[in-house]
Amino acid sequence: MSSNEAEKDREPPLLYYRTRAEIEECAKKPVEQKLQWLQAQMEFFYGAMPEKAKRIRDRLFQRK
């Protein structure tokens, strides 16, 4: 592996952030704050789901 490839492997993924500064700022946040943000995202997507998808998802989670 070349040094350029190794350097790319160390770069964090861009997921929801657009700039390196935003990624670095997120990396400094406490884990609890990151988990709260993730919970809010999950609740938002659940609220945006069609009713049929919610019923299917809820049935799958009841089985576990």
N, CA, C and O atoms as a CHARMM CRD file, in Angstrom:
* protein
*
  256
    1    1 MET  N      0.84500  -1.17000   0.00000 PROA 1      0.00000
    2    1 MET  CA     0.00000   0.00000   0.00000 PROA 1      0.00000
    3    1 MET  C      0.89100   1.23400   0.00000 PROA 1      0.00000
    4    1 MET  O      1.83900   1.32600   0.78000 PROA 1      0.00000
    5    2 SER  N      0.58200   2.17400  -0.87400 PROA 2      0.00000
    6    2 SER  CA     1.38800   3.38700  -0.93400 PROA 2      0.00000
    7    2 SER  C      1.01500   4.32700   0.20100 PROA 2      0.00000
    8    2 SER  O     -0.02600   4.16100   0.83600 PROA 2      0.00000
    9    3 SER  N      1.85300   5.29900   0.45200 PROA 3      0.00000
   10    3 SER  CA     1.57900   6.23700   1.53900 PROA 3      0.00000
   11    3 SER  C      0.31600   7.05000   1.25200 PROA 3      0.00000
   12    3 SER  O     -0.39500   7.44000   2.17800 PROA 3      0.00000
   13    4 ASN  N      0.03600   7.30700  -0.02800 PROA 4      0.00000
   14    4 ASN  CA    -1.16900   8.04700  -0.39300 PROA 4      0.00000
   15    4 ASN  C     -2.42400   7.23900  -0.04500 PROA 4      0.00000
   16    4 ASN  O     -3.40200   7.79200   0.45900 PROA 4      0.00000
   17    5 GLU  N     -2.39200   5.93100  -0.31500 PROA 5      0.00000
   18    5 GLU  CA    -3.53300   5.07300   0.01400 PROA 5      0.00000
   19    5 GLU  C     -3.71200   4.97200   1.52800 PROA 5      0.00000
   20    5 GLU  O     -4.84000   4.97900   2.02200 PROA 5      0.00000
   21    6 ALA  N     -2.61500   4.87800   2.25700 PROA 6      0.00000
   22    6 ALA  CA    -2.68800   4.80800   3.71100 PROA 6      0.00000
   23    6 ALA  C     -3.26700   6.09500   4.28100 PROA 6      0.00000
   24    6 ALA  O     -4.02100   6.06000   5.25300 PROA 6      0.00000
   25    7 GLU  N     -2.92200   7.22200   3.68600 PROA 7      0.00000
   26    7 GLU  CA    -3.44900   8.50400   4.14500 PROA 7      0.00000
   27    7 GLU  C     -4.95600   8.58300   3.91200 PROA 7      0.00000
   28    7 GLU  O     -5.68300   9.10800   4.75500 PROA 7      0.00000
   29    8 LYS  N     -5.42700   8.07300   2.79000 PROA 8      0.00000
   30    8 LYS  CA    -6.86000   8.07600   2.50400 PROA 8      0.00000
   31    8 LYS  C     -7.61700   7.19300   3.48500 PROA 8      0.00000
   32    8 LYS  O     -8.74900   7.50800   3.85200 PROA 8      0.00000
   33    9 ASP  N     -7.00400   6.08600   3.91800 PROA 9      0.00000
   34    9 ASP  CA    -7.65300   5.18700   4.86700 PROA 9      0.00000
   35    9 ASP  C     -7.86300   5.85500   6.21500 PROA 9      0.00000
   36    9 ASP  O     -8.80300   5.50100   6.92600 PROA 9      0.00000
   37   10 ARG  N     -7.02800   6.80000   6.58600 PROA 10     0.00000
   38   10 ARG  CA    -7.13100   7.47100   7.88000 PROA 10     0.00000
   39   10 ARG  C     -8.14600   8.60200   7.87200 PROA 10     0.00000
   40   10 ARG  O     -8.54800   9.06800   8.93900 PROA 10     0.00000
   41   11 GLU  N     -8.57400   9.05900   6.69500 PROA 11     0.00000
   42   11 GLU  CA    -9.52000  10.16200   6.62500 PROA 11     0.00000
   43   11 GLU  C    -10.90700   9.69400   7.06300 PROA 11     0.00000
   44   11 GLU  O    -11.36200   8.63000   6.64300 PROA 11     0.00000
   45   12 PRO  N    -11.58000  10.48000   7.90400 PROA 12     0.00000
   46   12 PRO  CA   -12.93100  10.08900   8.33100 PROA 12     0.00000
   47   12 PRO  C    -13.92100  10.21300   7.17100 PROA 12     0.00000
   48   12 PRO  O    -13.72800  11.04000   6.28100 PROA 12     0.00000
   49   13 PRO  N    -14.97100   9.40300   7.17500 PROA 13     0.00000
   50   13 PRO  CA   -15.97200   9.51100   6.11300 PROA 13     0.00000
   51   13 PRO  C    -16.76000  10.80800   6.23400 PROA 13     0.00000
   52   13 PRO  O    -16.86300  11.36500   7.32700 PROA 13     0.00000
   53   14 LEU  N    -17.31100  11.29200   5.14700 PROA 14     0.00000
   54   14 LEU  CA   -18.01800  12.56600   5.15100 PROA 14     0.00000
   55   14 LEU  C    -19.48000  12.44900   5.57200 PROA 14     0.00000
   56   14 LEU  O    -20.09800  13.48000   5.84000 PROA 14     0.00000
   57   15 LEU  N    -20.04700  11.30400   5.64500 PROA 15     0.00000
   58   15 LEU  CA   -21.41900  11.06700   6.07700 PROA 15     0.00000
   59   15 LEU  C    -22.31700  12.29200   5.98700 PROA 15     0.00000
   60   15 LEU  O    -22.76500  12.65300   4.89800 PROA 15     0.00000
   61   16 TYR  N    -22.58700  12.94400   7.13500 PROA 16     0.00000
   62   16 TYR  CA   -23.50400  14.07900   7.13700 PROA 16     0.00000
   63   16 TYR  C    -22.79100  15.41900   7.09200 PROA 16     0.00000
   64   16 TYR  O    -23.44500  16.46200   7.08100 PROA 16     0.00000
   65   17 TYR  N    -21.49200  15.41200   7.06500 PROA 17     0.00000
   66   17 TYR  CA   -20.73900  16.65000   7.13800 PROA 17     0.00000
   67   17 TYR  C    -20.06200  16.92300   5.81000 PROA 17     0.00000
   68   17 TYR  O    -19.68000  15.99500   5.09800 PROA 17     0.00000
   69   18 ARG  N    -19.91500  18.18200   5.47900 PROA 18     0.00000
   70   18 ARG  CA   -19.39800  18.54600   4.16500 PROA 18     0.00000
   71   18 ARG  C    -17.94600  18.99000   4.18300 PROA 18     0.00000
   72   18 ARG  O    -17.24500  18.85600   3.17900 PROA 18     0.00000
   73   19 THR  N    -17.49600  19.50500   5.28400 PROA 19     0.00000
   74   19 THR  CA   -16.12900  20.01700   5.33300 PROA 19     0.00000
   75   19 THR  C    -15.33200  19.29300   6.41400 PROA 19     0.00000
   76   19 THR  O    -15.89800  18.71800   7.34400 PROA 19     0.00000
   77   20 ARG  N    -14.03500  19.33300   6.27500 PROA 20     0.00000
   78   20 ARG  CA   -13.15700  18.71600   7.27100 PROA 20     0.00000
   79   20 ARG  C    -13.35800  19.37600   8.63600 PROA 20     0.00000
   80   20 ARG  O    -13.29200  18.69700   9.66200 PROA 20     0.00000
   81   21 ALA  N    -13.60100  20.68900   8.66300 PROA 21     0.00000
   82   21 ALA  CA   -13.81600  21.39200   9.93400 PROA 21     0.00000
   83   21 ALA  C    -15.05800  20.85100  10.64200 PROA 21     0.00000
   84   21 ALA  O    -15.04600  20.68300  11.86200 PROA 21     0.00000
   85   22 GLU  N    -16.13100  20.57600   9.89100 PROA 22     0.00000
   86   22 GLU  CA   -17.33800  20.01800  10.49500 PROA 22     0.00000
   87   22 GLU  C    -17.08400  18.61900  11.04900 PROA 22     0.00000
   88   22 GLU  O    -17.60700  18.26400  12.10500 PROA 22     0.00000
   89   23 ILE  N    -16.29100  17.83300  10.34600 PROA 23     0.00000
   90   23 ILE  CA   -15.95200  16.48300  10.80500 PROA 23     0.00000
   91   23 ILE  C    -15.14600  16.56100  12.09700 PROA 23     0.00000
   92   23 ILE  O    -15.42400  15.83400  13.05100 PROA 23     0.00000
   93   24 GLU  N    -14.15400  17.43900  12.12800 PROA 24     0.00000
   94   24 GLU  CA   -13.32500  17.58200  13.31700 PROA 24     0.00000
   95   24 GLU  C    -14.14300  18.09600  14.49700 PROA 24     0.00000
   96   24 GLU  O    -13.93600  17.66500  15.63100 PROA 24     0.00000
   97   25 GLU  N    -15.08000  19.02400  14.23100 PROA 25     0.00000
   98   25 GLU  CA   -15.94900  19.53800  15.29200 PROA 25     0.00000
   99   25 GLU  C    -16.81400  18.42100  15.86000 PROA 25     0.00000
  100   25 GLU  O    -17.00600  18.33900  17.07300 PROA 25     0.00000
  101   26 CYS  N    -17.33600  17.56200  14.99100 PROA 26     0.00000
  102   26 CYS  CA   -18.16100  16.43800  15.44100 PROA 26     0.00000
  103   26 CYS  C    -17.33000  15.45600  16.26400 PROA 26     0.00000
  104   26 CYS  O    -17.81900  14.91800  17.25700 PROA 26     0.00000
  105   27 ALA  N    -16.09800  15.22100  15.86900 PROA 27     0.00000
  106   27 ALA  CA   -15.24000  14.28200  16.58600 PROA 27     0.00000
  107   27 ALA  C    -14.97000  14.75100  18.01800 PROA 27     0.00000
  108   27 ALA  O    -14.69600  13.92800  18.89200 PROA 27     0.00000
  109   28 LYS  N    -15.04400  16.04400  18.26300 PROA 28     0.00000
  110   28 LYS  CA   -14.78700  16.59100  19.59400 PROA 28     0.00000
  111   28 LYS  C    -16.00600  16.50800  20.51200 PROA 28     0.00000
  112   28 LYS  O    -15.87700  16.67100  21.72500 PROA 28     0.00000
  113   29 LYS  N    -17.19300  16.25600  19.94200 PROA 29     0.00000
  114   29 LYS  CA   -18.41500  16.22400  20.74700 PROA 29     0.00000
  115   29 LYS  C    -18.42900  14.98600  21.63500 PROA 29     0.00000
  116   29 LYS  O    -17.89500  13.94500  21.25200 PROA 29     0.00000
  117   30 PRO  N    -19.03200  15.08700  22.81500 PROA 30     0.00000
  118   30 PRO  CA   -19.14200  13.92000  23.69200 PROA 30     0.00000
  119   30 PRO  C    -20.04600  12.84800  23.07000 PROA 30     0.00000
  120   30 PRO  O    -20.93700  13.15100  22.27700 PROA 30     0.00000
  121   31 VAL  N    -19.80000  11.61200  23.44300 PROA 31     0.00000
  122   31 VAL  CA   -20.55000  10.48400  22.89000 PROA 31     0.00000
  123   31 VAL  C    -22.03900  10.62700  23.19300 PROA 31     0.00000
  124   31 VAL  O    -22.86900  10.32000  22.33700 PROA 31     0.00000
  125   32 GLU  N    -22.39100  11.08500  24.38700 PROA 32     0.00000
  126   32 GLU  CA   -23.80300  11.23800  24.75000 PROA 32     0.00000
  127   32 GLU  C    -24.51600  12.19200  23.79600 PROA 32     0.00000
  128   32 GLU  O    -25.66300  11.95100  23.41800 PROA 32     0.00000
  129   33 GLN  N    -23.84500  13.26800  23.40900 PROA 33     0.00000
  130   33 GLN  CA   -24.44500  14.23200  22.48900 PROA 33     0.00000
  131   33 GLN  C    -24.62800  13.60300  21.11100 PROA 33     0.00000
  132   33 GLN  O    -25.63700  13.84400  20.44900 PROA 33     0.00000
  133   34 LYS  N    -23.66200  12.80000  20.67700 PROA 34     0.00000
  134   34 LYS  CA   -23.77500  12.11400  19.38000 PROA 34     0.00000
  135   34 LYS  C    -24.94400  11.13400  19.39500 PROA 34     0.00000
  136   34 LYS  O    -25.68000  11.02300  18.41400 PROA 34     0.00000
  137   35 LEU  N    -25.11300  10.41900  20.51600 PROA 35     0.00000
  138   35 LEU  CA   -26.21400   9.46500  20.62300 PROA 35     0.00000
  139   35 LEU  C    -27.56700  10.17100  20.64500 PROA 35     0.00000
  140   35 LEU  O    -28.53500   9.67000  20.07400 PROA 35     0.00000
  141   36 GLN  N    -27.64300  11.32100  21.29400 PROA 36     0.00000
  142   36 GLN  CA   -28.88300  12.09800  21.29200 PROA 36     0.00000
  143   36 GLN  C    -29.22800  12.55400  19.87800 PROA 36     0.00000
  144   36 GLN  O    -30.39100  12.51400  19.47800 PROA 36     0.00000
  145   37 TRP  N    -28.22900  12.98400  19.12400 PROA 37     0.00000
  146   37 TRP  CA   -28.43600  13.41300  17.74900 PROA 37     0.00000
  147   37 TRP  C    -28.93000  12.23400  16.91000 PROA 37     0.00000
  148   37 TRP  O    -29.84600  12.38000  16.10200 PROA 37     0.00000
  149   38 LEU  N    -28.31800  11.07100  17.10800 PROA 38     0.00000
  150   38 LEU  CA   -28.72200   9.88700  16.36300 PROA 38     0.00000
  151   38 LEU  C    -30.16000   9.50200  16.69800 PROA 38     0.00000
  152   38 LEU  O    -30.92600   9.14700  15.80200 PROA 38     0.00000
  153   39 GLN  N    -30.53300   9.56800  17.96900 PROA 39     0.00000
  154   39 GLN  CA   -31.90500   9.27300  18.38900 PROA 39     0.00000
  155   39 GLN  C    -32.88800  10.22700  17.71900 PROA 39     0.00000
  156   39 GLN  O    -33.94700   9.80300  17.25800 PROA 39     0.00000
  157   40 ALA  N    -32.54600  11.50600  17.66200 PROA 40     0.00000
  158   40 ALA  CA   -33.41100  12.49600  17.01600 PROA 40     0.00000
  159   40 ALA  C    -33.56900  12.18000  15.53000 PROA 40     0.00000
  160   40 ALA  O    -34.66000  12.32100  14.97600 PROA 40     0.00000
  161   41 GLN  N    -32.48400  11.75200  14.88500 PROA 41     0.00000
  162   41 GLN  CA   -32.56500  11.38400  13.46900 PROA 41     0.00000
  163   41 GLN  C    -33.47800  10.18400  13.26600 PROA 41     0.00000
  164   41 GLN  O    -34.28200  10.16000  12.33400 PROA 41     0.00000
  165   42 MET  N    -33.35300   9.19200  14.13600 PROA 42     0.00000
  166   42 MET  CA   -34.18900   7.99500  14.02500 PROA 42     0.00000
  167   42 MET  C    -35.66500   8.35100  14.20400 PROA 42     0.00000
  168   42 MET  O    -36.52100   7.85200  13.47400 PROA 42     0.00000
  169   43 GLU  N    -35.95700   9.21200  15.17300 PROA 43     0.00000
  170   43 GLU  CA   -37.34000   9.62600  15.39500 PROA 43     0.00000
  171   43 GLU  C    -37.87900  10.40800  14.20600 PROA 43     0.00000
  172   43 GLU  O    -39.04000  10.24600  13.83000 PROA 43     0.00000
  173   44 PHE  N    -37.04600  11.25000  13.61600 PROA 44     0.00000
  174   44 PHE  CA   -37.47400  12.01300  12.44400 PROA 44     0.00000
  175   44 PHE  C    -37.81500  11.07600  11.28500 PROA 44     0.00000
  176   44 PHE  O    -38.86600  11.21800  10.66100 PROA 44     0.00000
  177   45 PHE  N    -36.93300  10.12500  10.99900 PROA 45     0.00000
  178   45 PHE  CA   -37.17900   9.21400   9.88200 PROA 45     0.00000
  179   45 PHE  C    -38.38500   8.32200  10.13900 PROA 45     0.00000
  180   45 PHE  O    -39.13000   8.00100   9.21300 PROA 45     0.00000
  181   46 TYR  N    -38.58100   7.92100  11.38900 PROA 46     0.00000
  182   46 TYR  CA   -39.75300   7.12000  11.72000 PROA 46     0.00000
  183   46 TYR  C    -41.02800   7.93600  11.48000 PROA 46     0.00000
  184   46 TYR  O    -42.01000   7.42000  10.94600 PROA 46     0.00000
  185   47 GLY  N    -41.00400   9.20600  11.87800 PROA 47     0.00000
  186   47 GLY  CA   -42.15800  10.06900  11.66100 PROA 47     0.00000
  187   47 GLY  C    -42.44300  10.31400  10.19500 PROA 47     0.00000
  188   47 GLY  O    -43.59000  10.54600   9.81500 PROA 47     0.00000
  189   48 ALA  N    -41.40900  10.26500   9.36500 PROA 48     0.00000
  190   48 ALA  CA   -41.56800  10.51000   7.93600 PROA 48     0.00000
  191   48 ALA  C    -41.95200   9.25500   7.15800 PROA 48     0.00000
  192   48 ALA  O    -42.29800   9.33600   5.97900 PROA 48     0.00000
  193   49 MET  N    -41.89300   8.10200   7.80800 PROA 49     0.00000
  194   49 MET  CA   -42.20700   6.84500   7.12700 PROA 49     0.00000
  195   49 MET  C    -43.69300   6.75300   6.80300 PROA 49     0.00000
  196   49 MET  O    -44.51800   7.26000   7.56200 PROA 49     0.00000
  197   50 PRO  N    -44.04800   6.11800   5.69300 PROA 50     0.00000
  198   50 PRO  CA   -45.46000   5.85300   5.42100 PROA 50     0.00000
  199   50 PRO  C    -46.01900   4.88700   6.47000 PROA 50     0.00000
  200   50 PRO  O    -45.27000   4.09600   7.04500 PROA 50     0.00000
  201   51 GLU  N    -47.31300   4.94800   6.71700 PROA 51     0.00000
  202   51 GLU  CA   -47.94200   4.12100   7.75200 PROA 51     0.00000
  203   51 GLU  C    -47.69900   2.63300   7.51900 PROA 51     0.00000
  204   51 GLU  O    -47.46700   1.89100   8.47400 PROA 51     0.00000
  205   52 LYS  N    -47.75000   2.18700   6.26800 PROA 52     0.00000
  206   52 LYS  CA   -47.54700   0.76200   5.98400 PROA 52     0.00000
  207   52 LYS  C    -46.13900   0.33300   6.40200 PROA 52     0.00000
  208   52 LYS  O    -45.96700  -0.74500   6.97200 PROA 52     0.00000
  209   53 ALA  N    -45.14300   1.15500   6.13000 PROA 53     0.00000
  210   53 ALA  CA   -43.76500   0.84100   6.50500 PROA 53     0.00000
  211   53 ALA  C    -43.62500   0.79900   8.02900 PROA 53     0.00000
  212   53 ALA  O    -42.88800  -0.03300   8.56000 PROA 53     0.00000
  213   54 LYS  N    -44.32500   1.68700   8.73200 PROA 54     0.00000
  214   54 LYS  CA   -44.28000   1.69400  10.19700 PROA 54     0.00000
  215   54 LYS  C    -44.86900   0.39700  10.75500 PROA 54     0.00000
  216   54 LYS  O    -44.32100  -0.18600  11.69000 PROA 54     0.00000
  217   55 ARG  N    -45.99100  -0.05300  10.17400 PROA 55     0.00000
  218   55 ARG  CA   -46.60800  -1.29800  10.65400 PROA 55     0.00000
  219   55 ARG  C    -45.66700  -2.48200  10.45500 PROA 55     0.00000
  220   55 ARG  O    -45.52300  -3.31800  11.34700 PROA 55     0.00000
  221   56 ILE  N    -45.03600  -2.55500   9.30500 PROA 56     0.00000
  222   56 ILE  CA   -44.09900  -3.64500   9.01500 PROA 56     0.00000
  223   56 ILE  C    -42.92200  -3.58900   9.98800 PROA 56     0.00000
  224   56 ILE  O    -42.53500  -4.61200  10.55500 PROA 56     0.00000
  225   57 ARG  N    -42.35800  -2.40700  10.18100 PROA 57     0.00000
  226   57 ARG  CA   -41.21300  -2.24300  11.08600 PROA 57     0.00000
  227   57 ARG  C    -41.59800  -2.62000  12.51100 PROA 57     0.00000
  228   57 ARG  O    -40.86000  -3.32800  13.19600 PROA 57     0.00000
  229   58 ASP  N    -42.75200  -2.14400  12.94800 PROA 58     0.00000
  230   58 ASP  CA   -43.19200  -2.41600  14.31900 PROA 58     0.00000
  231   58 ASP  C    -43.41200  -3.91700  14.52300 PROA 58     0.00000
  232   58 ASP  O    -43.07600  -4.44500  15.58300 PROA 58     0.00000
  233   59 ARG  N    -43.96800  -4.60800  13.53100 PROA 59     0.00000
  234   59 ARG  CA   -44.15700  -6.06100  13.64700 PROA 59     0.00000
  235   59 ARG  C    -42.82200  -6.79000  13.73500 PROA 59     0.00000
  236   59 ARG  O    -42.68800  -7.75500  14.48700 PROA 59     0.00000
  237   60 LEU  N    -41.84800  -6.33800  12.98200 PROA 60     0.00000
  238   60 LEU  CA   -40.52000  -6.96400  13.02300 PROA 60     0.00000
  239   60 LEU  C    -39.87400  -6.77500  14.39400 PROA 60     0.00000
  240   60 LEU  O    -39.24300  -7.70400  14.89800 PROA 60     0.00000
  241   61 PHE  N    -40.01000  -5.62400  14.99900 PROA 61     0.00000
  242   61 PHE  CA   -39.40100  -5.36600  16.29900 PROA 61     0.00000
  243   61 PHE  C    -40.14100  -6.06300  17.43500 PROA 61     0.00000
  244   61 PHE  O    -39.55000  -6.33900  18.47900 PROA 61     0.00000
  245   62 GLN  N    -41.41800  -6.35000  17.24500 PROA 62     0.00000
  246   62 GLN  CA   -42.16000  -7.07000  18.28700 PROA 62     0.00000
  247   62 GLN  C    -41.70900  -8.50400  18.38000 PROA 62     0.00000
  248   62 GLN  O    -41.77000  -9.09200  19.45900 PROA 62     0.00000
  249   63 ARG  N    -41.25700  -9.09200  17.28800 PROA 63     0.00000
  250   63 ARG  CA   -40.81600 -10.49100  17.26700 PROA 63     0.00000
  251   63 ARG  C    -39.51300 -10.70100  18.00000 PROA 63     0.00000
  252   63 ARG  O    -39.24400 -11.80800  18.46700 PROA 63     0.00000
  253   64 LYS  N    -38.70200  -9.67500  18.11500 PROA 64     0.00000
  254   64 LYS  CA   -37.37200  -9.83400  18.72000 PROA 64     0.00000
  255   64 LYS  C    -37.41300  -9.81200  20.20200 PROA 64     0.00000
  256   64 LYS  O    -36.37300  -9.93400  20.85100 PROA 64     0.00000
